[in-house]
Structures are given as structure tokens and as C-alpha cells.
Amino acid sequence: MSKKRLDCRGMDCPQPVVETKQALEECSSLDVVLDNETAARNVSRIAENSNFEVKKEFKEEEIILHISESDVEAKKEEKKTKTAQTASRFEGEVRPAANYFITTSRLGEGPEELGEKLA
């Protein structure tokens, strides 16, 4: 797989997230160019949740995220450790379940097609 560059400047959220997710399905290394911190946080989160490593670079009025494959086995072990720590911390404790009422078939306020993809 090759390295790609994705220019998401001027895109409204969550479009940069959707574009990044699609690009990461095709390559193992990606540079994403953004123009706002909110989009950078959201794109970073989706990449990290998909076991990619993210490094930020700030240039003038741009934020460049260098996204690459990370050591998946190390991430799995780290997650297992965190899960075990959390489980032992709440052992014997009853936690209430959250209830959600969903009234639409899409997420967000942007284009309908994009909202349906995210849902």
C-alpha cells in the first residue's frame, strides 16, 4: 500500500472524517491537510480508533496529520490492560445503563447523504 495526501481544507465536519476513513481503507500511510482544530481532533480520533498512529504538524494556517499503521499487537495488549484495570476498579459495582431515543435515520445537520452514511 502506498502513501497518500488528502486535502480536507474548507470541508465541513464530518466530511474530513468520512474522506479519511475511506482513504485509510486503501492505504497504510496518509497525510491529511486540515484548516481547523475540530476537524483535526475528529480525524485523529477515527484514525487512532482504527489502530493508526497520528502525528500532528502545524504549518502556517494548516494542520497536517501524518497517519500511519501502528503496532497493532502493542495496541491490543494496551487495550487489554486498560480493560482489566477498569474492570477491577468497578468490581462489585452496579452501573446504570444509558438509554437513547433515536428519532432520525441520519446524524448531524449537513448533507442528508453524509448523515445517513455516518448513522
C-alpha positions as CSV (number, residue, x, y, z in Angstrom):
1,M,0.0,0.0,0.0
2,S,1.2,3.5,-0.8
3,K,1.2,6.9,1.0
4,K,-1.5,9.3,0.0
5,R,-2.1,13.0,0.6
6,L,-5.7,14.1,1.4
7,D,-6.6,17.8,1.3
8,C,-9.6,18.5,3.5
9,R,-9.2,22.2,3.9
10,G,-12.6,24.0,3.6
11,M,-14.6,20.9,4.3
12,D,-17.4,21.0,6.9
13,C,-17.4,18.3,9.6
14,P,-17.8,15.4,9.4
15,Q,-16.7,15.3,5.7
16,P,-13.0,15.1,6.6
17,V,-13.6,12.1,8.9
18,V,-15.5,10.3,6.1
19,E,-12.9,11.1,3.5
20,T,-10.1,10.0,5.9
21,K,-11.8,6.7,6.8
22,Q,-12.3,5.9,3.1
23,A,-8.6,6.7,2.3
24,L,-7.4,4.6,5.2
25,E,-9.1,1.6,3.7
26,E,-6.9,1.9,0.6
27,C,-3.6,2.8,2.1
28,S,-1.4,2.3,5.1
29,S,0.1,5.8,5.3
30,L,-1.8,9.1,4.8
31,D,-1.2,12.8,5.2
32,V,-4.4,14.8,5.9
33,V,-4.3,18.6,5.4
34,L,-6.9,20.4,7.5
35,D,-7.6,24.0,8.4
36,N,-9.3,23.7,11.8
37,E,-8.6,22.1,15.1
38,T,-12.0,20.5,15.5
39,A,-11.6,18.5,12.3
40,A,-8.1,17.6,13.3
41,R,-9.3,16.2,16.6
42,N,-12.1,14.2,14.9
43,V,-9.8,12.8,12.2
44,S,-7.2,11.9,14.8
45,R,-9.8,10.1,16.9
46,I,-11.1,8.0,14.0
47,A,-7.5,7.1,12.9
48,E,-6.4,6.1,16.4
49,N,-9.6,4.1,17.0
50,S,-8.7,2.2,13.8
51,N,-5.2,1.4,15.2
52,F,-3.3,4.0,13.2
53,E,-0.6,6.3,14.7
54,V,-1.2,10.0,14.3
55,K,1.4,12.8,14.4
56,K,0.4,16.5,14.1
57,E,2.3,19.1,12.2
58,F,1.4,22.8,12.3
59,K,2.3,24.9,9.2
60,E,1.1,28.5,8.9
61,E,-2.7,28.1,8.7
62,E,-2.7,24.4,8.2
63,I,-2.7,21.3,10.4
64,I,-1.1,18.2,8.7
65,L,-1.9,14.9,10.3
66,H,0.7,12.2,9.4
67,I,-1.3,8.9,9.8
68,S,0.4,5.6,9.6
69,E,-0.1,2.0,10.6
70,S,0.9,1.4,14.2
71,D,2.0,-1.7,16.0
72,V,-1.4,-3.5,16.2
73,E,-0.2,-6.1,18.7
74,A,1.0,-3.4,21.1
75,K,-2.3,-1.6,20.9
76,K,-4.2,-4.8,21.6
77,E,-2.1,-5.5,24.7
78,E,-2.5,-1.9,25.9
79,K,-6.3,-2.1,25.4
80,K,-6.4,-5.5,27.3
81,T,-4.5,-3.9,30.2
82,K,-6.8,-0.9,30.3
83,T,-9.9,-3.1,30.2
84,A,-8.6,-5.2,33.1
85,Q,-7.7,-2.1,35.1
86,T,-11.2,-0.7,34.5
87,A,-12.9,-4.0,35.4
88,S,-11.0,-4.3,38.7
89,R,-11.8,-0.7,39.6
90,F,-15.5,-1.2,39.2
91,E,-15.6,-4.8,40.5
92,G,-18.8,-5.4,42.5
93,E,-20.3,-2.1,41.5
94,V,-23.6,-1.9,39.6
95,R,-23.6,0.8,36.9
96,P,-26.8,2.1,35.3
97,A,-27.3,1.5,31.6
98,A,-27.7,4.5,29.3
99,N,-30.9,5.0,27.4
100,Y,-31.1,6.6,24.0
101,F,-34.1,7.6,21.8
102,I,-33.1,8.0,18.1
103,T,-35.6,9.9,16.0
104,T,-33.8,10.2,12.6
105,S,-32.1,7.9,10.2
106,R,-29.0,10.2,10.0
107,L,-26.5,12.1,12.1
108,G,-25.6,15.8,12.0
109,E,-27.0,18.8,10.3
110,G,-25.1,18.6,7.0
111,P,-26.0,16.9,3.7
112,E,-28.5,14.1,4.1
113,E,-26.4,11.5,2.3
114,L,-23.5,12.1,4.5
115,G,-25.6,11.9,7.7
116,E,-27.0,8.6,6.6
117,K,-23.5,7.2,6.0
118,L,-22.5,8.2,9.5
119,A,-25.5,6.6,11.1
